[in-house]
Amino acid sequence: MGDESPHKKLEDNNNTLTPSTVDEDILKKQKEIDDWLPITSSRNAKWWYAAFHNVTAMVGAGVLSLPSAMSHLGWGPGVVILILSWLITLYTLWQMVEMHEMVPGKRFDRYHELGQHAFGEKLGLYIVVPQQLICEVGVDIVYMVTGGKSLEKIHSLVAPHKHIKTTYFIMIFASVHFILAHLPNFNSISGVSLAAAVMSLTYSTIAWTASVHKGVQPHVEYGYKASTATGTVFNFLTALGDVAFAYAGHNVVLEIQATIPSTPEKPSKGPMWRGVVIAYIVVALCYFPVALIGYYMFGNNVEENILISLEKPTWLIVAANMFVVIHVIGSYQLYAMPVFDMIETVLVKNMHFRPTRTLRFIVRNFYVAATMFVAITFPFFGGLLGFFGGFAFAPTTYFLPCIMWLAIYKPKKFSLSWCTNWICIILGLLLMTLSPIGGLRNIIINAKDYHFYS
């Protein structure tokens, strides 16, 4: 050993860098990064985590506007659209849960990874990422406004003589997120998410039980509210969007499933599907009673937010609004997590930043500040979402999973699977083209008399 020439030693050193060691280094680095990123860092979730994450993601504060949507749709179309949306979105959610591990030994932890498998590396990114970002960032901005306005409502009920601008309430609401945003991954926000899921069930129950208590209003009417045919049509289209986007948890479903442990004998789809079914039963318990009882009691005079129609008793309305705030805090975090994941992935993998706490601190504070700023600038952002949402929610929820299913599994023409998927795609495309029309009209009406930061 001692009499080897230095040249020989150098050659040996060079030879140690075989492709396998390089691969091992790369894989080790990959693993370190994956263990740091929010979606893949923790894979020990239970099925009930999936249940309440899905409830939190799905039941938005939009449930309180369902009676108003019903008044624009009318009994027949309203009930049909409510049930159809529930069934179609449950079917597309089942598809996504199935597709999460369809390649043996590989998991599609993110929506865009499934898109890349279905449509190709580049095209998959271009199709999925913009839509997913519009949905998630859009929802977070709407929740900033919702949280701020619910706080404002509580304040106006408790201290009616003091007026404070909505802007400040949105800032108060955002202050919570400057702290919560630093929870590293999905499992760490499961407590927040559970609280949010319980709250959504609670305020939905308050909304419909208080309506029952109030009883059918005198002179109740169920005809369309708008005086002109054009108004009726536009209201119908807006309401269509409102109902359709009430079921928009698909943008985070693969990311939620990624947190569940999986082995070839026990794949993650079992516990995930159990969680989804429970979540969908809870969603039905929240949506159907509120939409149908609220509309039945107040008819077409029901307010945009059913809690406003209820007015009294004050303590109950204050409590319901407080529950809305807590729920929206959880939902904001749930939709922000995949966005944090995307930003952090780009910074660490593409721009080669070191995965540190400082990086995470800066990224997440910046995101919360940005969504707060947009919420303060456009407090009528709900109307904007009806518009943009049509372009992004409808595909990601109603027909992108179906297109991926057809592209990957290639079912026989005119078989049951083929027909079902095409029906969902056609209905989804209709929704995507029709609902933004109503949203756009609302924006134009609202923007006419709007002053920035007033």
WOGIPE-V499452 format. One record per residue. N is the residue number from 1. RES is the residue in one letter. PHI is phi in degrees with one decimal (none if undefined). PSI is psi as a letter, one per 20 degrees, with the letter a starting at -180 (none if undefined). OMEGA is omega in whole degrees, -180 to 180 (999 if undefined). Layout:
# WOGIPE-V499452
n: (N;N)
res: (RES;RES)
phi: (PHI;PHI)
psi: (PSI;PSI)
omega: (OMEGA;OMEGA)
This chain:
# WOGIPE-V499452
n: (1;2;3;4;5;6;7;8;9;10;11;12;13;14;15;16;17;18;19;20;21;22;23;24;25;26;27;28;29;30;31;32;33;34;35;36;37;38;39;40;41;42;43;44;45;46;47;48;49;50;51;52;53;54;55;56;57;58;59;60;61;62;63;64;65;66;67;68;69;70;71;72;73;74;75;76;77;78;79;80;81;82;83;84;85;86;87;88;89;90;91;92;93;94;95;96;97;98;99;100;101;102;103;104;105;106;107;108;109;110;111;112;113;114;115;116;117;118;119;120;121;122;123;124;125;126;127;128;129;130;131;132;133;134;135;136;137;138;139;140;141;142;143;144;145;146;147;148;149;150;151;152;153;154;155;156;157;158;159;160;161;162;163;164;165;166;167;168;169;170;171;172;173;174;175;176;177;178;179;180;181;182;183;184;185;186;187;188;189;190;191;192;193;194;195;196;197;198;199;200;201;202;203;204;205;206;207;208;209;210;211;212;213;214;215;216;217;218;219;220;221;222;223;224;225;226;227;228;229;230;231;232;233;234;235;236;237;238;239;240;241;242;243;244;245;246;247;248;249;250;251;252;253;254;255;256;257;258;259;260;261;262;263;264;265;266;267;268;269;270;271;272;273;274;275;276;277;278;279;280;281;282;283;284;285;286;287;288;289;290;291;292;293;294;295;296;297;298;299;300;301;302;303;304;305;306;307;308;309;310;311;312;313;314;315;316;317;318;319;320;321;322;323;324;325;326;327;328;329;330;331;332;333;334;335;336;337;338;339;340;341;342;343;344;345;346;347;348;349;350;351;352;353;354;355;356;357;358;359;360;361;362;363;364;365;366;367;368;369;370;371;372;373;374;375;376;377;378;379;380;381;382;383;384;385;386;387;388;389;390;391;392;393;394;395;396;397;398;399;400;401;402;403;404;405;406;407;408;409;410;411;412;413;414;415;416;417;418;419;420;421;422;423;424;425;426;427;428;429;430;431;432;433;434;435;436;437;438;439;440;441;442;443;444;445;446;447;448;449;450;451;452;453;454)
res: (M;G;D;E;S;P;H;K;K;L;E;D;N;N;N;T;L;T;P;S;T;V;D;E;D;I;L;K;K;Q;K;E;I;D;D;W;L;P;I;T;S;S;R;N;A;K;W;W;Y;A;A;F;H;N;V;T;A;M;V;G;A;G;V;L;S;L;P;S;A;M;S;H;L;G;W;G;P;G;V;V;I;L;I;L;S;W;L;I;T;L;Y;T;L;W;Q;M;V;E;M;H;E;M;V;P;G;K;R;F;D;R;Y;H;E;L;G;Q;H;A;F;G;E;K;L;G;L;Y;I;V;V;P;Q;Q;L;I;C;E;V;G;V;D;I;V;Y;M;V;T;G;G;K;S;L;E;K;I;H;S;L;V;A;P;H;K;H;I;K;T;T;Y;F;I;M;I;F;A;S;V;H;F;I;L;A;H;L;P;N;F;N;S;I;S;G;V;S;L;A;A;A;V;M;S;L;T;Y;S;T;I;A;W;T;A;S;V;H;K;G;V;Q;P;H;V;E;Y;G;Y;K;A;S;T;A;T;G;T;V;F;N;F;L;T;A;L;G;D;V;A;F;A;Y;A;G;H;N;V;V;L;E;I;Q;A;T;I;P;S;T;P;E;K;P;S;K;G;P;M;W;R;G;V;V;I;A;Y;I;V;V;A;L;C;Y;F;P;V;A;L;I;G;Y;Y;M;F;G;N;N;V;E;E;N;I;L;I;S;L;E;K;P;T;W;L;I;V;A;A;N;M;F;V;V;I;H;V;I;G;S;Y;Q;L;Y;A;M;P;V;F;D;M;I;E;T;V;L;V;K;N;M;H;F;R;P;T;R;T;L;R;F;I;V;R;N;F;Y;V;A;A;T;M;F;V;A;I;T;F;P;F;F;G;G;L;L;G;F;F;G;G;F;A;F;A;P;T;T;Y;F;L;P;C;I;M;W;L;A;I;Y;K;P;K;K;F;S;L;S;W;C;T;N;W;I;C;I;I;L;G;L;L;L;M;T;L;S;P;I;G;G;L;R;N;I;I;I;N;A;K;D;Y;H;F;Y;S)
phi: (none;-65.5;-92.8;-73.5;-72.2;-58.7;-60.9;-62.1;-60.5;-60.1;-58.7;-61.3;-61.8;-61.8;-68.9;-67.8;-80.3;-74.4;-52.4;-66.3;-70.8;-61.3;-59.3;-61.6;-60.8;-61.2;-61.1;-63.5;-61.4;-55.0;-64.0;-59.8;-66.3;-61.4;-71.4;-96.2;-67.7;-61.6;-78.2;-100.6;-76.4;-136.6;-121.5;-125.6;-75.9;-94.6;-63.7;-73.2;-59.5;-60.3;-62.3;-78.1;-61.4;-67.5;-62.0;-61.1;-69.5;-86.4;-75.4;-93.0;-66.1;-59.7;-57.9;-73.5;-97.2;-61.8;-58.8;-66.3;-62.0;-59.3;-66.7;-86.2;-91.9;87.5;-56.8;-58.9;-59.2;-58.8;-64.5;-60.3;-67.7;-57.8;-70.6;-59.3;-60.5;-61.9;-69.6;-63.1;-69.5;-66.3;-64.4;-68.6;-68.0;-60.1;-59.3;-66.5;-62.3;-66.2;-77.0;-55.3;-129.7;-77.5;-92.2;-55.4;80.7;-128.8;-121.8;-90.2;-79.4;-134.4;-54.8;-70.2;-67.4;-66.3;-59.8;-67.3;-68.2;-81.0;-112.0;104.3;-51.8;-77.7;-60.3;-56.8;-63.3;-64.2;-77.1;-85.4;-58.7;-58.9;-66.8;-65.2;-66.2;-58.2;-63.5;-71.2;-68.5;-59.3;-62.4;-62.3;-67.3;-60.0;-69.7;-59.5;-64.9;-59.8;-59.8;-61.7;-69.8;-67.1;-62.1;-62.1;-63.7;-59.1;-62.7;-68.6;-79.4;-82.8;-128.5;-66.0;-91.5;-101.1;-107.1;-125.0;-64.8;-53.7;-47.2;-68.4;-67.4;-64.1;-65.2;-60.8;-62.8;-65.8;-57.9;-62.3;-74.1;-63.7;-91.8;-64.1;-60.9;-91.2;-68.9;-66.7;-147.0;-56.2;-65.5;-75.0;-98.7;-64.4;-64.3;-60.1;-66.4;-62.7;-57.4;-63.1;-63.9;-62.6;-62.9;-63.6;-66.2;-65.9;-72.4;-64.5;-64.7;-57.2;-59.1;-83.3;-70.2;-65.8;-65.3;-61.3;-62.2;-71.3;80.4;-66.1;-71.5;-63.4;56.8;-73.6;-127.8;-114.6;-74.7;-72.2;-76.5;-64.8;-82.3;-107.6;-63.9;-60.3;-58.7;-60.5;-63.3;-62.2;-60.9;-60.2;-65.5;-62.5;-63.6;-58.0;-62.4;-57.8;-69.7;-61.3;-84.0;-67.3;-113.6;-120.2;-92.1;-69.4;-69.1;-118.9;-69.6;-68.0;-65.7;-69.7;-64.0;-61.6;-86.1;-90.0;-65.1;-146.6;-133.0;-55.3;-75.1;-123.7;-67.5;-69.6;-67.6;-61.3;-61.4;-62.2;-64.5;-59.7;-60.5;-63.7;-62.1;-59.5;-58.9;-69.5;-66.3;-62.4;-59.4;-62.1;-66.5;-80.1;-77.9;-62.8;-60.5;-61.5;-63.3;-79.2;-69.6;-57.1;-69.0;-64.0;-78.3;-107.7;62.4;-81.2;-91.5;-64.5;-75.1;-52.2;-117.4;-57.7;-63.0;-69.4;-62.7;-75.2;53.7;-119.4;-70.0;-56.1;-58.4;-70.4;-67.9;-61.7;-62.0;-59.7;-66.3;-64.8;-64.4;-60.0;-59.3;-63.4;-62.7;-68.4;-61.6;-64.7;-62.7;-56.6;-63.8;-64.9;-79.2;-75.8;-56.0;-62.8;-69.3;-55.6;-59.7;-63.6;-62.5;-66.8;-62.2;-61.4;-64.6;-84.5;-85.4;-93.1;-99.3;56.9;-71.8;-80.3;-72.5;-120.5;-64.3;-60.9;-58.7;-61.3;-58.5;-67.5;-57.6;-72.9;-63.5;-61.7;-63.3;-61.6;-62.4;-64.3;-65.7;-64.0;-61.1;-64.8;-62.1;-69.5;-72.3;-123.4;-69.2;-92.8;-64.0;-57.6;-63.5;-61.3;-68.8;-56.5;-78.5;-68.5;-55.6;-55.7;-76.6;-113.0;-67.0;-56.4;-62.6;-64.6;-97.4;-96.9;-132.2;-60.6;-57.9;-66.1;-64.4;-62.5;-60.0;-64.9;-67.7;-90.4;-88.5;45.0;-66.5;-62.7;-56.9;64.4;-75.7;-59.1;-61.4;-61.0;-63.9;-57.9;-63.8;-68.1;-61.8;-61.9;-63.9;-64.9;-61.8;-63.3;-64.5;-59.1;-61.5;-64.3;-86.7;-84.2;-65.2;-62.4;-61.4;-62.6;-61.2;-62.5;-62.5;-61.4;-62.7;-61.7;-64.1;-69.8;-72.9;-55.6;-112.5;-105.7;-115.4;-62.1;50.7;-79.4)
psi: (g;h;j;q;q;h;g;g;g;g;g;g;g;h;h;h;m;q;h;h;h;g;g;g;g;g;h;g;g;g;g;g;g;h;i;h;q;h;g;j;h;o;l;k;q;r;h;h;g;h;g;h;g;h;g;g;h;g;o;r;i;h;h;i;j;g;h;g;g;h;h;h;h;r;g;f;h;g;g;g;h;g;g;g;g;g;g;g;h;g;g;h;g;g;g;h;g;g;i;h;l;h;o;p;j;q;p;n;i;q;g;h;h;g;g;h;h;g;i;q;g;g;g;g;g;h;g;g;g;g;g;h;g;g;g;g;h;g;g;h;g;h;h;g;g;g;g;g;h;h;g;g;g;g;g;h;h;g;m;i;i;p;p;q;q;h;g;h;h;h;g;g;g;h;h;h;h;h;g;h;i;j;p;g;a;g;h;i;j;h;g;g;h;g;g;g;g;g;g;h;h;g;h;g;g;g;g;h;h;h;g;g;h;h;r;p;q;q;k;p;q;j;r;q;h;q;h;q;h;g;g;g;g;g;h;g;g;g;h;g;g;g;g;h;i;i;m;l;j;i;i;j;g;h;h;g;h;h;i;p;q;p;r;h;h;n;q;i;h;f;h;g;h;g;g;g;g;g;g;h;g;g;g;h;h;g;g;g;g;g;g;g;g;g;h;h;h;i;b;j;j;p;r;h;o;h;h;h;h;h;g;r;q;g;h;g;h;g;g;g;h;g;h;g;g;g;g;h;g;g;g;g;h;g;h;h;g;h;g;g;g;g;g;h;g;g;g;g;h;h;i;k;q;p;n;r;h;g;g;g;g;g;g;h;h;g;g;g;g;g;h;g;g;g;g;h;g;m;i;k;h;g;g;h;h;h;g;h;h;h;h;g;g;g;g;h;g;h;i;g;h;g;g;g;g;g;h;g;i;m;q;q;p;j;r;g;g;g;g;g;g;h;g;g;g;g;g;g;g;g;g;h;h;g;h;h;g;g;g;g;g;h;g;g;g;h;h;g;k;p;p;p;k;none)
omega: (-173;-173;177;179;179;-180;-178;-179;-178;179;-180;179;179;-177;-178;180;178;179;-176;180;177;179;-180;178;-179;-180;180;179;179;-176;179;-180;180;179;-180;-176;-172;-173;-171;-172;-175;-175;-179;-177;176;-178;-178;171;-180;-179;-176;172;-179;177;-179;-179;-171;-176;177;174;177;180;-178;178;-179;177;179;176;178;-178;177;-177;-175;-175;-173;-179;-177;-178;-179;-177;177;-176;180;-180;-179;-177;-177;-177;176;179;-178;177;177;179;-178;178;179;-174;-176;-179;-176;175;-176;177;-180;176;174;-172;-176;-177;-175;177;176;177;-180;179;-176;-171;-177;-173;-173;-175;179;178;-176;-178;-169;-170;-180;-178;-179;180;178;-179;-171;180;179;179;180;179;178;-180;173;-180;-178;180;-180;-177;177;176;180;-180;178;-178;-177;178;-176;-180;-171;-173;-179;178;176;-177;177;-179;-176;179;177;178;179;-179;-178;-176;178;-175;176;176;-174;-177;-176;171;-165;-172;-177;-177;-179;177;-175;177;178;-177;178;178;-178;-179;178;-179;-177;177;-177;-176;174;-180;177;-176;-176;179;178;177;179;-179;-179;177;179;-178;175;-180;-179;180;-179;179;178;-174;-173;-176;-179;179;-180;180;-180;-178;-180;178;180;-178;178;-178;178;178;-178;-178;-177;-175;174;-178;-173;179;-173;-177;-179;-170;179;179;177;-179;-179;-177;-178;180;-177;173;179;180;-177;-180;-174;-174;179;179;-178;-178;177;178;-178;-179;177;-179;-177;175;178;179;179;179;178;-169;-170;179;-178;-176;-172;-179;179;-180;-178;-176;-173;180;-176;175;-178;-179;177;177;-173;180;179;178;-175;176;-174;-12;-174;-176;-178;-180;177;-180;-179;179;177;179;177;-179;-178;180;-176;176;180;-179;180;-178;-177;180;-180;-174;177;179;175;-178;-179;-177;-177;177;-179;-177;-174;-175;-176;-177;175;169;176;-180;-176;177;-178;-180;-179;-179;-178;-177;-172;176;179;-179;180;-180;-179;-180;178;-178;-180;-180;-180;-178;-178;-179;175;-173;178;176;178;-178;175;-179;-178;-178;180;-178;-173;-179;-177;180;-172;-176;-169;-175;176;177;-180;-180;179;-180;180;-178;-174;-174;179;179;-178;179;177;172;-176;-179;-179;-179;-178;-178;-179;177;179;-179;-178;179;179;179;177;-179;-177;-178;-173;-172;179;-179;179;-180;-179;-180;179;180;-178;-180;-178;-171;-177;-175;-179;176;-178;175;-177;999)
